[in-house]
């Protein structure tokens, strides 16, 4: 995609990457994969100083803290053409929930609306905005895909990752039963309602195993960590990865939940 300024010279879209807390703290390779994909698609990518999107506070009913965090995010990403996140849940918070936080403040509501209008989940941005139809990557194996709740239901992310995966050389995608059913994570839900969360991930793990795919992919690290934890506790040798890592051809990093080999002495 090219953006044409008045003088007709093409410039790269300026993308602010919203890294997300979990990617920053638990799986930085997802952030690097997102940057690689965006730059290969012709974007100028920057990672401004940022904080949590506020989703945990929002889901816990703490609107005051969520507004404070939202204001910081809105200001940090004000100057970018687009805001992209490798997470449907964080992108969904910015896009679907920030505007309603400022219903009684017209000035901040306008700023929140402007941010929401230019915020996208990573695979949706690549396919729906930039028109990317294929990636230059290879992966030797069969994968199955879990549709994370927020990305699917708030942002309509379903066909986009599958379309990109279909272009990965050597990769075969098999659909699991109920791929669009919750994995049981839900952020603070897993803490408040651990018994229910456990029952849901039990069912999800059975569906993953019955797909007979050695690798599980998804677009939200929280969901991936939850499912990887369950599969590991059950002793299932299924590799769990963020879809961005496969699309970017960056799978040298051990799978989620797998320890790095000890350094040779």
Beta strands, then each sheet from edge to edge (+ up, - down):
strand 1: 3-4
strand 2: 10-11
strand 3: 14-18
strand 4: 44-46
strand 5: 82-85
strand 6: 119-121
strand 7: 138-145
strand 8: 169-173
strand 9: 215-218
strand 10: 239-242
sheet 1: 1+ 2-
sheet 2: 4+ 3+ 5+ 6+
sheet 3: 8+ 7+ 9+ 10+
end
